[in-house]
Protein backbone atom coordinates (compact mmCIF):
# COMPACT_ATOMS: atom_id res chain seq x y z
CA UNK A 1 0.00 0.00 0.00
CA UNK A 2 1.36 3.42 -0.94
CA UNK A 3 1.17 5.68 2.06
CA UNK A 4 2.24 9.26 2.67
CA UNK A 5 3.74 10.67 5.84
CA UNK A 6 3.44 14.30 6.85
CA UNK A 7 6.19 15.72 9.08
CA UNK A 8 5.71 19.28 10.34
CA UNK A 9 9.19 20.72 10.92
CA UNK A 10 8.71 24.47 10.70
CA UNK A 11 9.14 25.66 14.28
CA UNK A 12 11.71 27.84 16.03
CA UNK A 13 12.77 25.26 18.67
CA UNK A 14 12.34 28.04 21.24
CA UNK A 15 12.40 25.74 24.30
CA UNK A 16 15.65 24.16 23.12
CA UNK A 17 17.40 27.50 22.73
CA UNK A 18 18.86 26.45 19.38
CA UNK A 19 17.50 24.82 16.25
CA UNK A 20 17.02 21.25 17.40
CA UNK A 21 16.29 19.49 14.12
CA UNK A 22 19.93 19.55 13.00
CA UNK A 23 21.41 18.55 16.36
CA UNK A 24 23.53 15.38 16.17
CA UNK A 25 21.66 12.17 16.84
CA UNK A 26 23.00 8.66 16.27
CA UNK A 27 24.90 8.86 12.96
CA UNK A 28 23.13 11.93 11.55
CA UNK A 29 20.68 14.51 12.91
CA UNK A 30 17.36 14.45 14.74
CA UNK A 31 15.32 15.27 11.61
CA UNK A 32 17.24 12.86 9.38
CA UNK A 33 16.54 10.01 11.81
CA UNK A 34 12.84 10.91 11.86
CA UNK A 35 12.74 10.95 8.06
CA UNK A 36 14.70 7.69 7.69
CA UNK A 37 12.31 5.90 10.05
CA UNK A 38 9.27 7.09 8.10
CA UNK A 39 10.94 6.27 4.77
CA UNK A 40 11.23 2.62 5.81
CA UNK A 41 7.43 2.37 5.50
CA UNK A 42 6.10 5.37 3.60
CA UNK A 43 6.31 5.95 -0.14
CA UNK A 44 6.25 9.76 0.14
CA UNK A 45 7.26 12.08 2.96
CA UNK A 46 5.87 15.59 2.98
CA UNK A 47 8.19 17.73 5.07
CA UNK A 48 6.71 21.08 6.04
CA UNK A 49 9.40 23.70 6.54
CA UNK A 50 9.24 27.23 7.87
CA UNK A 51 11.97 28.59 10.11
CA UNK A 52 15.29 27.97 8.29
CA UNK A 53 13.33 26.30 5.53
CA UNK A 54 16.10 26.52 2.94
CA UNK A 55 18.58 24.87 5.31
CA UNK A 56 16.17 22.01 5.95
CA UNK A 57 15.39 21.57 2.25
CA UNK A 58 19.11 21.38 1.43
CA UNK A 59 19.70 18.88 4.22
CA UNK A 60 17.13 16.38 2.88
CA UNK A 61 17.30 16.97 -0.87
CA UNK A 62 19.20 13.69 -1.38
CA UNK A 63 16.23 11.64 -0.09
CA UNK A 64 14.02 10.91 -3.12
CA UNK A 65 10.90 10.22 -1.06
CA UNK A 66 10.93 13.67 0.57
CA UNK A 67 8.87 16.53 -0.82
CA UNK A 68 9.27 19.84 0.98
CA UNK A 69 6.64 22.55 1.21
CA UNK A 70 7.08 25.84 3.03
CA UNK A 71 4.53 27.08 5.54
CA UNK A 72 4.77 30.84 5.10
CA UNK A 73 2.67 31.27 8.26
CA UNK A 74 4.74 28.95 10.45
CA UNK A 75 4.68 31.51 13.26
CA UNK A 76 1.01 30.52 13.72
CA UNK A 77 2.07 27.16 15.16
CA UNK A 78 2.22 23.49 14.27
CA UNK A 79 -1.41 23.12 13.21
CA UNK A 80 -0.87 25.65 10.42
CA UNK A 81 2.00 23.45 9.19
CA UNK A 82 -0.25 20.40 9.21
CA UNK A 83 -2.80 22.36 7.20
CA UNK A 84 -0.10 23.29 4.69
CA UNK A 85 1.10 19.71 4.34
CA UNK A 86 -2.23 17.88 4.04
CA UNK A 87 -2.92 19.68 0.77
CA UNK A 88 -0.21 17.49 -0.79
CA UNK A 89 -1.47 14.15 0.54
CA UNK A 90 -2.17 11.66 -2.25
CA UNK A 91 -2.69 8.37 -0.40
CA UNK A 92 -5.96 7.08 1.03
CA UNK A 93 -4.36 6.81 4.48
CA UNK A 94 -1.44 8.87 5.75
CA UNK A 95 0.72 9.28 8.81
CA UNK A 96 1.49 12.42 10.75
CA UNK A 97 4.62 12.27 12.86
CA UNK A 98 6.92 14.89 14.34
CA UNK A 99 10.40 15.84 13.23
CA UNK A 100 11.70 15.83 16.81
CA UNK A 101 10.78 12.19 17.50
CA UNK A 102 13.78 10.34 16.02
CA UNK A 103 13.15 6.96 17.67
CA UNK A 104 9.81 6.08 16.10
CA UNK A 105 11.00 3.02 14.21
CA UNK A 106 9.37 1.08 11.39
CA UNK A 107 7.83 -1.48 13.78
CA UNK A 108 5.66 1.22 15.32
CA UNK A 109 4.41 2.21 11.87
CA UNK A 110 3.78 -1.47 11.08
CA UNK A 111 1.72 -2.01 14.23
CA UNK A 112 -0.56 0.87 13.25
CA UNK A 113 -0.89 -0.43 9.68
CA UNK A 114 -1.76 -3.90 10.97
CA UNK A 115 -4.47 -2.33 13.13
CA UNK A 116 -5.73 -0.54 10.03
CA UNK A 117 -5.96 -3.83 8.13
CA UNK A 118 -8.19 -5.21 10.88
CA UNK A 119 -10.32 -2.09 11.39
CA UNK A 120 -10.30 0.01 8.21
CA UNK A 121 -14.10 0.06 7.86
CA UNK A 122 -14.66 1.19 11.44
CA UNK A 123 -12.18 4.03 12.00
CA UNK A 124 -10.83 7.24 10.52
CA UNK A 125 -7.84 7.69 12.83
CA UNK A 126 -5.52 5.24 14.59
CA UNK A 127 -3.10 6.51 17.19
CA UNK A 128 -0.73 4.89 19.68
CA UNK A 129 -1.02 5.23 23.42
CA UNK A 130 1.81 4.89 25.87
CA UNK A 131 0.67 4.70 29.50
CA UNK A 132 -2.63 6.30 28.38
CA UNK A 133 -0.81 9.23 26.75
CA UNK A 134 -1.42 9.86 23.06
CA UNK A 135 1.66 9.52 20.91
CA UNK A 136 2.93 9.39 17.34
CA UNK A 137 2.76 8.58 14.57
CA UNK A 138 -0.95 9.05 13.98
CA UNK A 139 -2.55 7.25 11.03
CA UNK A 140 -5.42 9.11 9.36
CA UNK A 141 -7.85 8.50 6.53
CA UNK A 142 -7.88 11.20 3.88
CA UNK A 143 -11.49 12.01 4.85
CA UNK A 144 -9.97 13.87 7.82
CA UNK A 145 -8.28 16.39 5.52
CA UNK A 146 -11.38 18.52 5.06
CA UNK A 147 -11.83 18.72 8.83
CA UNK A 148 -8.19 19.75 9.25
CA UNK A 149 -8.51 22.46 6.62
CA UNK A 150 -11.78 23.78 8.05
CA UNK A 151 -10.27 24.47 11.47
CA UNK A 152 -8.67 27.85 12.29
CA UNK A 153 -4.84 28.03 11.98
CA UNK A 154 -4.61 28.27 15.77
CA UNK A 155 -6.43 24.97 16.30
CA UNK A 156 -4.91 21.61 17.23
CA UNK A 157 -5.37 18.01 16.20
CA UNK A 158 -7.41 17.26 19.31
CA UNK A 159 -10.27 19.24 17.73
CA UNK A 160 -10.01 17.13 14.57
CA UNK A 161 -10.14 13.92 16.58
CA UNK A 162 -13.48 14.99 18.06
CA UNK A 163 -15.11 14.81 14.62
CA UNK A 164 -13.87 11.36 13.61
CA UNK A 165 -13.87 7.73 14.70
CA UNK A 166 -10.62 7.15 16.60
CA UNK A 167 -9.00 3.86 17.57
CA UNK A 168 -6.33 4.02 20.28
CA UNK A 169 -3.74 1.24 20.31
CA UNK A 170 -1.98 0.75 23.64
CA UNK A 171 1.74 0.16 23.09
CA UNK A 172 4.37 -0.39 25.72
CA UNK A 173 6.80 1.65 23.63
CA UNK A 174 7.93 4.97 25.15
CA UNK A 175 9.32 6.12 21.79
CA UNK A 176 5.76 6.83 20.63
CA UNK A 177 5.55 9.59 23.23
CA UNK A 178 9.13 10.81 23.65
CA UNK A 179 10.05 13.96 21.75
CA UNK A 180 12.92 16.41 22.16
CA UNK A 181 11.96 19.91 23.24
CA UNK A 182 14.51 20.94 25.85
CA UNK A 183 18.28 20.54 26.40
CA UNK A 184 17.53 18.12 29.26
CA UNK A 185 15.34 15.90 27.03
CA UNK A 186 18.08 15.94 24.39
CA UNK A 187 20.68 14.82 26.93
CA UNK A 188 18.38 12.06 28.21
CA UNK A 189 17.50 10.67 24.80
CA UNK A 190 21.13 10.72 23.67
CA UNK A 191 22.11 8.91 26.86
CA UNK A 192 19.65 6.12 26.02
CA UNK A 193 21.24 5.52 22.61
Secondary structure in CASP SS format (residue, H / E / C, confidence):
PFRMAT SS
TARGET T0000
AUTHOR 0000-0000-0000
METHOD secondary structure of the structure
MODEL  1
X C 1.00
X C 1.00
X C 1.00
X E 1.00
X E 1.00
X E 1.00
X E 1.00
X E 1.00
X C 1.00
X C 1.00
X C 1.00
X C 1.00
X C 1.00
X C 1.00
X C 1.00
X C 1.00
X C 1.00
X C 1.00
X C 1.00
X H 1.00
X H 1.00
X H 1.00
X C 1.00
X E 1.00
X E 1.00
X C 1.00
X C 1.00
X E 1.00
X E 1.00
X H 1.00
X H 1.00
X H 1.00
X H 1.00
X H 1.00
X H 1.00
X H 1.00
X H 1.00
X H 1.00
X H 1.00
X C 1.00
X C 1.00
X C 1.00
X C 1.00
X E 1.00
X E 1.00
X E 1.00
X E 1.00
X E 1.00
X E 1.00
X C 1.00
X C 1.00
X C 1.00
X H 1.00
X H 1.00
X H 1.00
X H 1.00
X H 1.00
X H 1.00
X H 1.00
X H 1.00
X C 1.00
X C 1.00
X C 1.00
X C 1.00
X C 1.00
X E 1.00
X E 1.00
X E 1.00
X E 1.00
X E 1.00
X C 1.00
X C 1.00
X C 1.00
X H 1.00
X H 1.00
X H 1.00
X C 1.00
X H 1.00
X H 1.00
X H 1.00
X H 1.00
X H 1.00
X H 1.00
X H 1.00
X H 1.00
X H 1.00
X C 1.00
X C 1.00
X C 1.00
X C 1.00
X C 1.00
X C 1.00
X E 1.00
X E 1.00
X E 1.00
X E 1.00
X E 1.00
X E 1.00
X C 1.00
X C 1.00
X C 1.00
X C 1.00
X C 1.00
X C 1.00
X C 1.00
X H 1.00
X H 1.00
X H 1.00
X H 1.00
X H 1.00
X H 1.00
X H 1.00
X H 1.00
X H 1.00
X H 1.00
X H 1.00
X H 1.00
X H 1.00
X H 1.00
X C 1.00
X C 1.00
X C 1.00
X C 1.00
X C 1.00
X E 1.00
X E 1.00
X E 1.00
X E 1.00
X E 1.00
X E 1.00
X C 1.00
X C 1.00
X E 1.00
X E 1.00
X E 1.00
X E 1.00
X E 1.00
X E 1.00
X E 1.00
X E 1.00
X E 1.00
X H 1.00
X H 1.00
X H 1.00
X H 1.00
X H 1.00
X H 1.00
X H 1.00
X H 1.00
X H 1.00
X C 1.00
X C 1.00
X C 1.00
X C 1.00
X C 1.00
X C 1.00
X H 1.00
X H 1.00
X H 1.00
X H 1.00
X H 1.00
X C 1.00
X C 1.00
X C 1.00
X C 1.00
X E 1.00
X E 1.00
X E 1.00
X E 1.00
X E 1.00
X C 1.00
X C 1.00
X C 1.00
X H 1.00
X H 1.00
X H 1.00
X C 1.00
X C 1.00
X C 1.00
X C 1.00
X C 1.00
X C 1.00
X H 1.00
X H 1.00
X H 1.00
X H 1.00
X H 1.00
X H 1.00
X H 1.00
X H 1.00
X H 1.00
X C 1.00
X C 1.00
END
